[in-house]
Structures are given as structure tokens and as C-alpha cells.
């Protein structure tokens, strides 16, 4: 089945130790997104890629970076995680063009714990 | 600025009853809205969407109503089942690719 895959599902990192979260998709969608969701809150968009074009949200901290080496993969790098970065990180994809807009498809998320 | 808010943070319904989850939005220029269901420990799951040129759309057991005059969106779930227990988010497309989520309503179905 076509889907959005996130690895790992659970990640523990130490305060200040860089961490990378991974997302892959088999939907062949040209847009990929990263969201941060804290406990009992709504997902908050960090940034997205439209093909290779990177779009950062204005309030996304510089501590968060992203890479999209190809259509299928997208990575979220947290350069120096703080305790406040503990959250669920959600990857999503969507297609664009044609009769759009279209819904976003979400992966299962990676829950990040910072110790 | 844009905001999408929900009137009720929690909703409890008896199994078999109909559920109505409400959402208000503030950006009158928004032209696309989505309802997502999120179960514990999972990513949001698409339920139904509606474009601003419509005022009603039906899916399987779900109906979304859009009232652009008062900027209000609702999700109706018919014959609510225990598997419907989850947090429901309305989301508004505020730009070409910017999906802005509302606060969320936790629906609990009582057997």
C-alpha cells in the first residue's frame, strides 16, 4: 500500500545531542511537510518542501533543519535538542496541481524524548 | 491573522447517537478545509474535506457543513461507534501549502 513511513517511531536523545528523524513516502507526492505536535496540542507546521524548494515557517527555530535528497525521502535534523523540543514529529505529503488543493497524508509520527 | 478554533475541547456521546463537532475559522479567504481524526499515538487520518464553493459534503457516516457567512465548520458523525473515539481536528488551508490546525476536540464514545 502507498504510504508515509517514519523511522524510528520512538527516539530518545540527550540534551544538546544532534538527532535526525526520517520520513519516506511511496505516494510519489511532490510536497513533503514536517510538523511538531506537543502533548494535547494541534500539529504545528515547521517547514515544507515543494519539490526541491524549501519553505520555512517564520517562527520555526533555527535549531530545526531539513533535507530532501530525493522525492521519496525527507529528513528533520535537530541540531541541539532542548527539553522543549520533546514532542511528536509528524511527516506528511500531498500532491499539487490539477484539480487541487488536496489533502495531506500523515505518517505515524516519531515521538522524541530529550533527556 | 488566521485562526481555527474549536468550541468544545471534549465531547462525550452514547454509542449509536450522532456526534457534532464544531469549528470556527477567521480567515474569510480560506477556500479549503479538512477534518482529521487522530487516535492516540498515531498520525492524523484524513476524514473528509470541503471547498469553499460548497456548503455540504457527505462521506460514509460523516457530513461536513460549511457556513461561510459565520465562518463556521462542523463535522457530523452518524451512529457513533466506539472506534470513533479520538481527537478531531479541523484544518484550514491558509496558503498554497500551509495547513493550519485548530485546537482539537476529544470525542469519547460511551458504550
Interface residues (C-beta under 8 A of the other chain):
Chain A: X4 X31 X33 X40 X41 X42 X43 X44 X45 X48 X50 X55 X57 X90 X92 X94 X96 X101 X103 X104 X105 X106 X107 X108 X109 X111
Chain B: X32 X34 X36 X41 X42 X43 X44 X45 X46 X49 X89 X93 X96 X97 X98 X99 X100 X101 X102 X103 X104
